[in-house]
Amino acid sequence: MKKIRLAIIGFGGMAGHHFNAMVKSGLFDIVGAYDINEDSRINIGKIGIKSYDSYEKLVSEPNLDACLIATPNDVHEDYLIKLANDKINVICEKPVTLSSDSLLRMTNAARDNNIVFMVHQNRRWDTDYLIIKNIYQSKALGEMYKVDSNVTGSHGMPGDWRKIKAKGGGMLLDWGVHLIDQMLMMNESKLIAVTARASFVYGFDCDDGVYVTLDFANGMQANINIDTNKFIATPRWYAYGLEGTAVIDDWSCGGRIVKVKTFIDKQNKGIKAGNGFTKTMADRSDSSTIKSKLPKVDVNDFAFYKCFYDSVVNGAEPIISDESVMRCMLAMEACFKSIEEKRTIIVEI
C-alpha cells in the first residue's frame, strides 16, 4: 500500500500527537519536521526523523506528498500559501486561521494549485459527539430543542503562545472552534443568532473561558461552555427533547437517557423546595419514565487521517469541506463581535 510521504512544520505538543497517531495509522511515512526553535529541532532528531532548519530544505525533500502545519495560528496562512504554490497537499491544525478573509485566501490558493487542503477538525469523530448527533438525528428524545456542550477543567490556560492574542491564543479559538464546528455539523439549519461572553480571570489579553449560545432557524439552541478554572466537573453533554433528556458524563461516555412514559405523573406528591413547595420541579416517579442506555456508535480512531489519505491517494472529495470550515469561521467571528460589543449578533450562516 502506498504511504503518504509527509513532513511537519512546527513541532510542539500537537505535532507530537500527530506524529504518534500517523505512525500508528499505517498511512504515512513521516520524513521529517521543521521548527524555528532550536530546542524543538533537537527533539525532532531524537524521535528518528530528519530535522530541517529551514522551510526550503523541508520542501526540497524528494517525493514529498504532504505537510502538516502545526505552528501558532497566526502563521497558518503564510505556510499554506507557500505549500500550495509548491504543489504540496496540506493538513492544517485548527483553528485554520484568524479571519474569514484569511481563510478565503487560503482556500483560493489551494484550489488554484489543485492541492488537498484539510483542516484538522478531528472532533467530528469524537465518540461523545457522535452519540449526541445520533440522538438528535434519530429523534430519540423527540424534537431536540436545546443542547448543552461543556468542556471545563481547572488547570488554567495552556502555555506558550496560546496565551497571546496576536498569535491566535484564547479558549474560543482553542476549544470553541471544535465545539462550534460540532454543533454546525449536527444541525444543518441556518444559524440565525450568536451570543457570546468571555472571561479573563487570569489576566491575559485573550479569553480563558467563554460561554456561547447558538440559535438555529429550526428552533434549536446550543449552549457551549468552556472554562479553565472550574474545580467541579460538569457533564460533557445535556440534551433536551420534547420527550426526554440525555446526559453524557464525560469522554468515557457514561450516561443515560430518561424518556417520559406518561406525562401526567399521578404519583407526584410534590416536594419541599427551600421555603416553599413545588410539584412542577419535583423528581418524576419511576412509573412515569423509561430509562435506557445511550446508543452505541462505531468510531475509527484514525478516521480523520483515513479521509485525508483517500483524498490524496484515491482522489476522494475532502470530507472536511471548505464550506463547512468557512461556516465555522463566520460563527467564530460573530462570537468575537458579540464579546466585544456585549450583544447578540444576528447572522445568517
Disulfide bonds with the S-S distance in Angstrom:
none
